[in-house]
Amino acid sequence: MIPEERPDGPGSEEESARGQAAGSVRKACDPLAQTPRGRLQSRRAQVHQQINKELRMRTGAENLYRATSNAWVRETVALELSNVNSSLQLLKEELEELNGSAEADQPEGEGVTVPMIPLGLKETKELDWSTPLRELISAHFGEDSASYEAEIRELEDLRQAIRTPSRSEAGLELLMAYYNQLCLLDARFVAPTRSLGLLFQWYDSLTGVPAQQRALAFEKGSVLFNIGALYTQIGARQDRSCPEGTGRATEAFQRAAGAFSLLRENFARAPSPDMSPASLSMLERLMTAQAQECIFEGLLLPSPKAPQGSLAREAAQVAAEYRLAHQSTAQPSIRDYVPFAWTTLVRVKAEFFRALAHYHAAAALCDSPPAEADCPATPQAVLGLPATSGPPGAAPPQEQERRRMLGKAHLKRAILGQEEALRLHAPGRALRRVDLLQAALAQALRRSLARYSELDREDDFLETAEAPDIPPETQQKPEIRAPSFSRVKVTDIFHRLGPPSVFSAKNRWRLVGPVQVAPGEAGFGLTLRGDAPVLIAAVIPGGPAAAAGLREGDYIVSLNGRPCKWWKHAEVVAQLRGAGADGVSLQAVTLLPPGAGDHRPALGVLLRGQKECGQGPPAPAPASPRPLPGWSCNTKRGKTRGRLSPHP
């Protein structure tokens, strides 16, 4: 995240910037949701609401069943519980079919025949930020909460927009912008001893069961989950029949795996099954397998054409990735709520790509000349052949026959694997509607059968030997890449409250002034240090500043009625030097140590904390690779300036 400093200026400029931000939010969200995925998510939201209603009814019935001792009432409640559980089961089955549907994310082009697995976004209810933020701004920050209505409305509009992000880069940027704002809110409004008082509720993406927490980290984690899910939808709809499409799809699935990995490493005590460590590991493995599949599809493109032996090992690598993904979906902790369509499709792909590996191995044996078969691209050890000798293109007849028989054995294994993939595909209720997958499997089987009939001869009296397994190998291993939050620049919505390193819910302070300070013969009698806010590093005893009640460690927050929390050191010095004989009206705050009374901390503690926290206006900086635990806008402090005097 790169937070930008919003300088104090006329209200018209702020309203203009706010209007531009609202316009970008409207462009990046899709409230009408007229796309197939949007209609699917709308139906999922309706099912979620029905599940939530049934869960409330079940909770009430369970409480009544435990509370009553009347036998007739208990029998009636037990019957009602049975009906509610039956309705919940039907709703969950419908939600499982919706989650497993790949129809809404078919590729844009016509060249791709194998569907991918997209992940649905988590839904959430509307949230009222105004009440807790107003109370916190008034009680803790001592500001007029009514003057922050525009900022609160901007935050609420942003959250409303992220409920229906568009399936595009603009939708991703919208989610990342809200996530970055949550990091700023965490730094400013969240204290270790208390929460915001908001109840964040999100529906589980896989089961539809609602989960709620009062921690802002749950909101951040859910948004990060949706960023990964949106990457899967973008990757699934790419046209992978061209190099550009396969590259975009590979990048999208790598980013999705990175988002789930980041969430798994930083988010603990998940309240919903889809955000548990086991589920996130499964999703990370699944997206890595899909990225490996996209890499393989890129090698199948006409230009540049990869050698058949290399394709065989690459297909074996894809099959190995999908076998690992299937093992992760079969874990006891998650297999009950992973959609059946996902499990079936993963098994189908594992068999399909293992069969493809044997098909390309047969093509390498029968189509490639011996000279090409001897090159490192198709090593003899992989294909089970001895090293050839002699001039290129002049293989002995006996060796050609051995190559034909071994190729025939690989084709036999390819045919058996493709038939197994078709058998696994048949029971999947949701998958039966995906005609593209059925056509891809049938086409691959017909191609293998045709090739086998070409190699088969009437005088082949001996049984074909068993073909060896193809060892998996890839020249391009998918990288798990975290979402690039640093490319989305945001402006702190509540910047007027001051730098969060000082003016946050984690700190307590006491307001000093406003006091009138007039310069004396030696100036104002104080030394300033740092920027935004400027710190009073020292006060001369008996000087004008000391007489006005200012002390070392105070932060200057207002000069002549103008807020200066974000001012640089030079700006404050210029205002003081330009003051006349009447001096300036100055307001300051004193930080109070935690759990202490109304007294001033030692200057050394304040200066140490100022150096560590890096108080200052937000400056462009790369996003943290672990943004969930917390966020701090660190900038370097200015060096101590000399004693301030009325003359240069």
Disulfide bonds with the S-S distance in Angstrom:
none
